[in-house]
Amino acid sequence: MNKTEFINQIAESADISKKAAGDALQGFMLAVEETVKKGDKLSLIGFGTFSASDRAARTCRNPQTGKEMKIPAKKVVKFKVGSKLAEAVK
């Protein structure tokens, strides 16, 4: 499913216009981004939790050349699935 199909499904499920569904989705994505960027967690009970985590720097090997490469440390976004969503997917 792509973003347009997702917006269409939201609009149909909530009985709202596609524009309103698109605006709501954009607002949700912005709220998740801002919350995680600040280092906070966003918990949606039953659905899941969005959070940020630090990934340490590491050394790996280029499989084509065999040369060692250094990968710098960075922040990554994590999503932990909630129990209700996990159960629905079974």
C-alpha distances in whole Angstrom, upper triangle without the diagonal:
4,7,8,6,6,10,11,10,12,15,15,15,18,19,20,19,16,18,19,16,15,18,18,14,16,19,18,17,20,22,20,21,25,25,24,26,29,29,28,26,24,24,22,24,22,18,19,21,21,24,25,27,30,29,33,34,34,36,34,35,34,33,34,38,38,39,38,36,36,32,33,32,29,27,24,21,21,19,21,19,21,23,21,17,19,21,18,16,19
4,6,5,6,9,10,11,12,14,16,16,18,20,19,18,14,16,17,14,13,16,16,13,14,17,16,15,18,20,19,19,23,24,23,24,28,28,28,26,23,24,22,25,23,20,20,22,20,23,24,27,29,29,32,33,34,35,34,35,33,33,34,37,38,38,37,35,34,31,32,31,28,26,23,20,21,19,21,20,22,25,23,19,21,23,21,19,22
4,6,5,6,9,10,10,12,14,15,16,18,16,15,12,13,14,11,9,12,12,9,10,14,13,12,15,17,16,17,20,21,21,22,25,26,26,24,21,22,20,23,22,19,20,21,19,22,23,26,28,29,32,33,34,36,35,36,35,35,36,39,39,39,39,36,35,31,31,31,27,25,22,20,20,19,21,20,22,25,23,20,22,24,21,20,24
4,5,5,6,9,10,11,12,14,15,16,15,13,9,11,13,10,8,12,13,11,12,15,15,14,17,20,19,20,23,24,24,26,29,29,29,27,24,25,23,26,25,21,23,24,23,26,27,30,32,32,36,37,38,39,38,39,38,38,39,41,42,43,42,39,38,35,35,34,31,29,26,23,24,22,25,24,25,27,25,22,25,26,23,22,26
4,5,5,6,9,10,11,12,14,15,15,13,10,13,14,11,11,14,14,12,14,17,16,16,19,21,21,22,25,26,26,27,30,31,30,28,25,25,23,25,23,20,22,24,23,26,28,30,33,33,37,38,39,40,39,40,38,38,39,42,43,44,43,40,40,36,36,36,32,30,27,24,24,22,24,22,24,25,23,20,22,24,21,20,23
4,5,5,6,9,10,10,12,14,13,13,10,12,13,9,9,12,12,9,12,14,13,13,16,18,17,19,22,22,23,24,27,28,26,24,21,21,19,21,20,17,18,20,19,23,25,28,30,31,35,36,37,39,38,39,38,38,39,42,43,43,42,39,38,35,35,34,30,28,25,22,21,19,21,19,20,22,20,17,20,21,18,18,21
4,5,5,6,9,10,10,12,10,9,6,9,9,6,6,9,9,7,10,13,12,13,15,17,17,19,21,22,23,25,27,28,27,25,21,22,20,22,21,18,20,22,21,24,26,29,32,33,36,38,39,41,40,42,40,41,42,45,45,45,44,41,40,37,36,35,31,29,26,23,23,21,23,22,22,24,22,20,22,24,21,21,25
4,5,5,6,9,10,10,10,9,6,9,10,8,8,12,12,11,14,16,16,16,19,21,21,22,25,26,27,28,31,32,30,28,25,25,22,24,23,20,23,24,24,27,29,32,35,36,40,41,42,44,43,44,43,43,44,47,48,48,47,44,43,40,40,38,35,32,30,26,26,24,26,24,24,26,23,21,24,25,21,21,25
4,5,5,6,8,10,10,11,9,12,12,9,11,14,13,11,15,17,15,16,20,21,20,22,25,25,26,28,30,31,29,27,23,23,20,22,20,18,20,22,23,26,29,31,34,35,39,41,42,43,42,44,43,43,44,47,47,48,47,44,43,40,40,38,35,32,29,26,25,22,24,21,22,23,20,18,21,21,18,18,22
4,5,5,6,8,8,9,8,11,9,6,8,11,9,9,12,14,13,14,17,18,18,20,22,23,24,26,28,28,27,24,21,20,17,19,18,16,19,21,21,24,27,30,33,34,38,40,41,43,42,44,43,43,45,48,48,48,47,44,43,39,39,37,34,31,28,24,24,21,22,20,20,22,19,17,20,21,18,19,23
4,6,5,6,5,6,5,8,8,5,8,11,10,10,13,15,15,16,19,20,20,22,24,25,26,28,30,31,29,27,24,24,21,22,22,20,22,24,24,27,30,33,36,37,41,43,44,46,46,47,46,46,48,50,51,51,50,47,46,42,42,40,36,34,31,27,27,25,26,24,24,26,23,21,24,25,22,22,26
4,6,5,7,8,8,12,11,9,12,14,13,14,17,18,18,19,22,23,23,26,28,28,29,31,33,34,32,29,26,25,22,23,22,20,23,26,26,30,32,35,38,39,43,45,46,48,47,49,48,48,49,52,52,53,52,49,48,44,44,42,39,36,33,30,29,26,27,25,24,26,22,21,24,24,21,22,25
4,6,8,10,11,14,12,10,13,15,13,13,17,18,17,19,22,22,22,25,27,26,28,30,32,32,30,27,23,22,19,20,19,17,20,23,24,28,30,34,37,38,42,44,45,47,46,48,47,47,49,52,52,52,51,48,47,44,43,41,38,35,32,28,27,24,25,22,21,22,19,18,21,21,18,19,22
4,6,9,10,12,10,8,12,13,11,12,16,16,15,18,20,20,21,24,25,25,27,29,30,31,29,26,23,22,18,20,19,18,21,23,24,27,30,33,37,38,42,44,46,48,48,50,49,49,51,53,54,54,52,49,48,44,43,42,38,35,32,28,28,25,25,23,22,23,20,19,23,23,20,22,25
4,7,9,12,10,9,13,14,13,15,18,18,18,21,23,23,24,26,28,28,30,32,33,34,32,30,26,26,22,24,23,22,25,27,27,31,34,37,40,42,45,47,49,51,50,52,51,51,53,56,56,56,55,52,51,47,46,45,41,38,35,32,31,28,29,27,26,27,24,23,26,26,23,25,28
4,7,8,6,7,10,11,10,12,15,15,16,19,20,21,22,24,26,26,28,30,32,33,31,29,25,25,22,24,24,22,25,26,26,30,32,36,39,40,44,46,48,50,49,51,50,51,52,55,55,55,54,51,49,46,45,43,39,36,34,30,31,28,29,27,27,28,25,24,28,28,25,26,30
4,5,5,6,9,10,11,12,14,15,17,18,20,21,23,24,26,27,29,30,32,33,32,30,27,27,24,27,26,24,27,28,27,31,33,36,39,41,44,46,48,50,49,51,49,50,51,54,54,54,53,50,49,45,44,43,39,36,34,31,31,29,31,29,29,31,28,26,29,30,27,28,32
4,5,5,6,9,10,10,12,14,15,16,18,20,21,22,24,26,27,28,30,32,30,29,25,26,24,26,26,23,25,26,26,29,31,34,37,38,42,43,45,47,46,47,46,46,47,50,51,51,50,47,45,42,41,40,36,34,31,28,29,27,29,27,28,30,27,25,28,29,26,26,30
4,5,5,6,9,10,10,12,14,15,16,18,20,21,22,24,26,27,29,31,29,28,25,26,24,27,27,24,26,27,26,28,30,34,36,37,41,42,44,46,46,47,46,47,48,50,51,51,49,46,45,41,40,39,35,33,31,28,29,27,29,28,29,31,29,27,30,31,28,29,33
4,5,5,6,9,10,10,12,14,15,16,18,20,21,22,24,25,27,29,27,26,23,24,21,24,25,22,24,25,24,27,29,32,35,37,40,42,44,46,46,48,47,48,49,51,52,51,50,47,45,42,40,39,35,32,30,27,28,26,28,27,27,29,26,25,28,30,27,28,31
4,5,5,6,9,10,10,12,14,15,17,18,20,21,23,24,26,27,26,24,21,21,19,22,22,19,21,22,21,24,27,30,33,34,38,40,42,44,43,45,44,45,46,49,49,49,47,44,43,39,38,37,33,30,28,25,25,23,25,23,23,26,23,21,25,26,23,24,28
4,5,5,6,9,10,11,12,14,15,16,18,20,21,22,24,26,25,24,21,22,20,23,23,20,21,22,21,24,25,29,31,33,36,38,39,42,41,43,42,42,43,46,47,46,45,42,40,37,36,34,31,28,26,23,24,22,25,24,24,27,25,23,26,28,25,25,29
4,5,5,6,9,10,10,12,14,15,16,18,20,21,23,25,23,22,19,21,19,23,24,21,22,22,20,23,25,28,31,32,36,38,40,42,42,44,43,44,45,47,48,47,46,42,41,37,36,34,30,28,26,23,24,23,25,25,25,28,26,24,27,29,27,27,31
4,5,5,6,9,10,10,12,14,15,16,18,20,21,23,21,20,17,18,16,19,20,17,19,19,18,21,23,26,29,31,35,37,39,41,41,43,43,44,45,47,48,47,45,42,40,37,35,33,30,27,25,21,22,20,22,22,22,24,22,21,24,26,24,24,28
4,5,5,6,9,10,11,12,14,15,17,18,20,21,20,19,15,17,15,18,19,16,17,17,16,19,21,24,27,28,32,34,36,38,38,40,39,40,41,44,44,44,42,39,37,33,32,31,27,24,22,19,19,17,20,19,20,23,21,19,22,24,22,22,26
4,5,5,6,9,10,11,12,14,16,16,18,20,19,19,16,18,17,21,21,18,18,18,16,18,20,23,26,27,31,32,35,37,37,39,38,39,41,43,43,42,41,37,36,32,31,29,25,23,21,18,19,18,21,21,22,25,24,22,25,27,25,25,29
4,5,5,6,9,10,11,12,14,15,17,19,17,17,14,16,15,19,20,18,18,17,15,18,19,23,26,28,31,33,35,38,38,41,40,41,43,45,45,44,42,39,37,33,31,29,26,23,21,18,19,18,21,21,21,25,23,22,25,27,25,26,29
4,5,5,6,9,10,11,12,14,16,17,15,14,11,13,12,15,17,14,14,13,12,15,17,20,23,25,29,31,33,36,36,39,38,39,41,43,43,43,40,37,35,31,30,28,24,21,19,16,16,15,17,17,18,21,20,18,21,23,22,22,26
4,5,5,6,9,10,11,12,14,16,15,14,11,14,13,17,18,15,14,13,11,13,15,18,21,23,26,28,30,33,33,35,35,36,38,40,40,39,37,34,32,28,27,25,21,18,16,13,14,13,16,17,18,22,21,19,21,24,23,22,26
4,5,5,6,8,10,10,12,14,14,14,12,15,15,19,21,18,17,15,13,14,15,19,21,23,26,28,31,33,34,36,36,37,39,41,41,40,38,34,32,28,27,25,21,18,17,14,16,16,19,20,21,24,24,22,24,27,26,26,30
4,5,5,6,9,10,11,13,11,11,9,12,12,16,18,16,15,13,11,12,14,18,20,23,26,28,31,34,35,37,37,39,41,42,42,41,39,35,33,29,27,25,21,18,17,14,15,15,17,18,19,22,22,21,23,26,25,25,29
4,6,5,6,8,10,11,10,9,7,10,11,15,16,14,12,10,7,9,11,14,17,20,23,25,28,31,31,34,34,36,38,39,39,38,36,32,30,26,25,22,19,15,13,10,11,11,14,15,16,20,20,18,20,23,23,23,26
4,6,5,6,9,10,10,10,10,13,15,18,20,17,15,13,9,10,10,14,16,18,21,23,26,29,29,32,32,34,36,37,37,36,33,30,28,24,22,20,16,13,12,9,12,12,16,17,19,23,23,21,23,26,26,25,28
4,6,5,6,9,9,10,10,14,16,19,21,19,17,14,11,11,11,15,17,19,23,25,27,31,32,35,35,37,39,40,39,38,35,32,29,26,23,21,17,14,14,12,14,15,18,20,21,25,25,24,25,29,28,28,31
4,5,5,7,5,7,7,10,13,16,19,17,14,11,9,8,9,13,16,19,22,24,27,30,32,35,35,37,39,40,40,38,36,32,30,26,24,21,17,14,13,11,13,13,15,17,18,22,23,21,23,26,26,27,29
4,5,5,5,6,7,11,14,17,19,16,14,10,7,5,6,9,12,15,18,21,23,27,28,31,32,33,36,37,36,35,32,29,26,22,20,17,14,10,10,7,9,11,13,16,17,21,22,21,22,25,26,25,28
4,5,7,10,11,15,17,20,23,20,17,14,11,9,7,10,12,15,18,20,23,26,27,30,31,33,35,36,36,34,31,28,25,21,19,16,13,9,10,9,12,14,17,19,21,25,26,24,26,29,29,29,31
4,6,9,11,14,17,20,23,21,18,15,12,10,9,11,13,16,19,21,25,28,30,33,34,36,38,39,38,36,34,30,27,24,21,18,15,12,13,12,14,16,18,21,22,26,27,26,27,30,31,31,33
4,7,10,13,16,19,21,20,16,13,10,7,6,8,10,14,17,19,22,26,28,31,32,34,37,38,37,35,32,29,26,22,19,16,13,10,11,10,12,14,15,19,20,23,25,24,25,28,29,29,31
4,7,10,13,16,18,17,14,10,9,7,8,10,13,17,19,22,25,29,30,34,35,37,39,40,39,38,35,32,29,25,23,19,17,13,13,11,12,13,14,17,17,21,22,22,23,26,27,27,29
4,6,10,12,15,13,10,7,6,5,8,10,14,17,20,23,26,29,30,34,35,36,39,40,39,38,35,32,29,26,24,21,18,14,13,10,10,10,11,13,14,17,19,18,19,22,23,23,26
4,7,10,12,11,8,6,5,7,10,13,17,19,23,26,28,32,32,36,36,38,40,42,41,40,37,34,32,28,26,23,20,16,15,11,11,10,10,12,12,15,16,16,18,20,21,21,24
4,6,9,8,6,4,7,9,12,15,19,21,25,28,30,33,34,37,38,39,42,43,42,42,39,36,34,30,29,26,23,19,17,14,12,10,9,10,9,12,13,13,15,17,18,19,21
4,6,5,5,6,9,12,15,18,22,24,28,31,32,36,36,39,39,40,43,45,44,44,41,38,36,33,31,28,25,22,19,16,14,11,10,10,8,11,11,11,13,15,15,17,19
4,6,6,8,11,14,18,20,24,26,29,33,34,37,38,41,41,42,45,47,46,46,43,40,38,35,34,31,28,24,22,18,16,13,11,10,7,8,8,10,12,13,14,16,18
4,6,9,13,16,19,21,25,27,30,33,34,37,37,40,41,41,44,46,45,45,43,40,39,35,34,32,29,25,23,19,16,13,11,8,5,5,5,6,9,10,10,12,14
4,7,10,14,17,19,23,25,28,31,32,35,35,37,38,38,41,43,42,42,40,38,36,32,32,29,26,23,20,16,14,10,9,6,5,7,6,5,8,10,10,11,14
4,7,10,14,16,19,21,24,27,29,32,32,35,35,36,38,41,40,40,37,35,33,29,28,26,23,19,16,13,10,7,5,4,4,8,9,8,9,12,13,13,16
4,6,10,13,16,18,22,25,27,30,30,33,34,35,38,39,38,38,35,33,30,27,26,23,20,16,14,10,8,6,5,7,7,11,12,11,12,16,16,17,19
4,7,10,14,16,19,22,24,27,28,31,32,33,35,37,36,35,33,30,28,24,23,20,17,13,11,7,6,5,7,9,10,14,16,14,15,18,19,19,21
4,7,10,13,16,19,22,25,26,29,30,32,34,36,35,34,31,28,25,22,20,17,14,10,9,6,5,7,8,12,13,17,19,17,18,21,22,22,24
4,7,10,13,16,19,22,23,26,27,29,32,33,32,31,28,25,22,18,17,13,10,7,6,5,6,9,11,15,17,20,22,21,21,24,25,24,27
4,6,10,13,15,19,20,24,25,27,30,31,29,28,25,22,19,16,14,11,9,6,5,6,7,10,12,16,18,21,24,22,22,26,27,26,27
4,6,9,12,16,18,22,23,25,28,29,27,26,22,19,16,13,11,7,6,4,6,9,10,14,16,19,22,25,27,26,25,29,30,29,30
4,7,9,12,14,18,20,22,25,25,23,22,19,16,13,10,9,6,5,6,7,10,11,15,16,20,23,26,28,26,26,29,30,29,30
4,6,10,13,16,19,21,24,24,22,20,17,14,11,9,7,5,7,9,10,14,15,18,20,23,26,29,32,30,29,32,34,32,33
4,7,10,14,16,19,21,21,19,17,13,11,7,6,5,4,8,11,12,16,17,21,23,26,29,32,35,33,32,35,36,34,36
4,7,10,13,16,18,18,16,14,10,9,6,5,7,7,11,13,14,18,19,22,24,27,30,33,35,33,32,35,37,34,35
4,7,10,13,15,15,12,10,7,6,5,6,9,11,14,17,18,21,22,25,27,30,33,36,38,36,34,38,39,36,37
4,7,9,12,12,9,9,6,5,6,7,11,13,15,18,18,21,22,25,27,29,33,35,38,35,33,37,38,35,36
4,6,9,8,6,6,4,6,9,10,14,16,19,22,21,24,25,28,30,32,36,38,40,37,36,39,40,37,37
4,6,6,5,5,6,7,10,11,15,18,20,22,22,25,26,29,31,33,37,39,41,38,36,39,40,37,38
4,6,5,8,9,10,14,14,18,21,22,25,24,27,27,29,31,33,37,39,41,38,36,39,39,36,37
4,6,8,11,12,15,17,20,23,25,27,26,29,30,32,34,36,40,42,43,40,39,42,42,38,39
4,5,9,10,14,16,20,23,25,28,28,30,32,34,36,38,42,44,46,43,41,44,45,41,42
4,7,9,13,15,19,22,24,27,27,30,30,33,35,37,41,43,45,42,40,43,44,41,41
4,6,10,13,16,19,22,25,26,29,30,33,35,37,41,43,45,43,41,44,45,42,43
4,7,10,13,16,19,22,23,26,27,30,32,35,39,41,43,41,39,42,43,40,41
4,6,10,13,16,19,20,23,25,28,30,33,36,39,41,38,37,41,41,38,40
4,6,10,12,16,17,21,23,26,28,31,35,37,40,37,36,40,40,38,39
4,7,9,12,14,17,19,22,25,28,31,34,36,34,33,36,37,35,36
4,6,10,12,16,18,22,24,28,31,34,36,34,33,37,37,35,37
4,7,10,13,16,19,22,25,28,31,33,31,31,34,35,33,35
4,6,10,13,17,19,23,25,29,31,29,28,32,33,31,33
4,7,10,13,16,20,22,26,28,26,26,29,30,29,31
4,6,10,13,16,19,23,25,22,22,26,26,25,27
4,7,10,13,16,20,21,19,19,23,23,22,24
4,7,10,13,16,18,16,16,20,20,19,21
4,6,9,13,14,12,12,16,17,16,18
4,6,10,12,10,10,13,15,14,16
4,7,8,7,6,10,11,11,13
4,6,6,6,9,10,11,13
4,6,5,6,9,10,11
4,5,5,6,9,10
4,5,5,6,9
4,5,5,7
4,5,5
4,6
4
